[in-house]
Amino acid sequence: MNSFGRKLTDLRKQAGFSQQQVAQKLATSGAIVGRYERGEMKPSIEVAAKLAKIFNVTLDYLVDDTNSLSMIRNTDMLKRFEEIEKMPDTDKQHILYTIDALIRDAHTRNTYAS
């Protein structure tokens, strides 16, 4: 299974969809989705974009084989980072400081919860 096929399979299962359900959203057949997942067939860019939208991930995440572009796979998260990037540097620093504190708190909670 190639990287695209593995990601597609993982996303489909995480969403709780069958191949047939994904196929219906794409107006194709479940067999075609299965072929995408097994790496027997590559979707067109239009179909790949539809799949990214269905699973709320970036197209980069879905098609990147190197994993260098797929750090931010959630489109909502990407939009947030784009908004932060537009802000003045002092605002960016405050936001990143707050995010760092929340991450530290989450790690601490997880450590003590174990």
JOKAKA-V257248 format. One record per residue. N is the residue number from 1. OMEGA is omega in degrees with one decimal (none if undefined). Layout:
# JOKAKA-V257248
n->N omega->OMEGA
n->N omega->OMEGA
This chain:
# JOKAKA-V257248
n->1 omega->178.8
n->2 omega->-177.5
n->3 omega->178.8
n->4 omega->-179.0
n->5 omega->178.9
n->6 omega->179.3
n->7 omega->179.8
n->8 omega->178.6
n->9 omega->-179.8
n->10 omega->179.9
n->11 omega->-180.0
n->12 omega->-179.0
n->13 omega->177.6
n->14 omega->179.5
n->15 omega->-179.9
n->16 omega->-179.6
n->17 omega->169.3
n->18 omega->175.1
n->19 omega->180.0
n->20 omega->179.4
n->21 omega->176.8
n->22 omega->179.7
n->23 omega->179.7
n->24 omega->179.2
n->25 omega->179.6
n->26 omega->-174.8
n->27 omega->177.0
n->28 omega->-178.4
n->29 omega->176.2
n->30 omega->178.9
n->31 omega->178.9
n->32 omega->178.0
n->33 omega->176.8
n->34 omega->178.5
n->35 omega->174.8
n->36 omega->-176.6
n->37 omega->-179.7
n->38 omega->179.7
n->39 omega->178.9
n->40 omega->-175.2
n->41 omega->176.6
n->42 omega->178.4
n->43 omega->172.7
n->44 omega->178.8
n->45 omega->178.9
n->46 omega->179.5
n->47 omega->178.0
n->48 omega->178.0
n->49 omega->176.9
n->50 omega->178.5
n->51 omega->178.5
n->52 omega->179.9
n->53 omega->179.2
n->54 omega->-175.2
n->55 omega->177.0
n->56 omega->175.5
n->57 omega->177.0
n->58 omega->175.5
n->59 omega->176.4
n->60 omega->-179.2
n->61 omega->-174.6
n->62 omega->-172.9
n->63 omega->-176.5
n->64 omega->178.3
n->65 omega->-175.5
n->66 omega->-174.8
n->67 omega->178.6
n->68 omega->-179.8
n->69 omega->-169.8
n->70 omega->-179.8
n->71 omega->178.4
n->72 omega->-176.6
n->73 omega->-176.4
n->74 omega->-176.6
n->75 omega->177.8
n->76 omega->178.3
n->77 omega->178.8
n->78 omega->178.0
n->79 omega->178.6
n->80 omega->179.4
n->81 omega->177.1
n->82 omega->177.2
n->83 omega->178.5
n->84 omega->-178.3
n->85 omega->-178.8
n->86 omega->-173.8
n->87 omega->174.5
n->88 omega->-175.9
n->89 omega->-178.9
n->90 omega->177.4
n->91 omega->177.5
n->92 omega->-179.1
n->93 omega->179.6
n->94 omega->-179.9
n->95 omega->179.8
n->96 omega->175.9
n->97 omega->179.4
n->98 omega->177.6
n->99 omega->178.4
n->100 omega->179.4
n->101 omega->179.0
n->102 omega->177.5
n->103 omega->177.2
n->104 omega->179.3
n->105 omega->179.6
n->106 omega->178.1
n->107 omega->-179.8
n->108 omega->178.3
n->109 omega->-179.5
n->110 omega->179.0
n->111 omega->-178.7
n->112 omega->179.4
n->113 omega->-177.0
n->114 omega->none
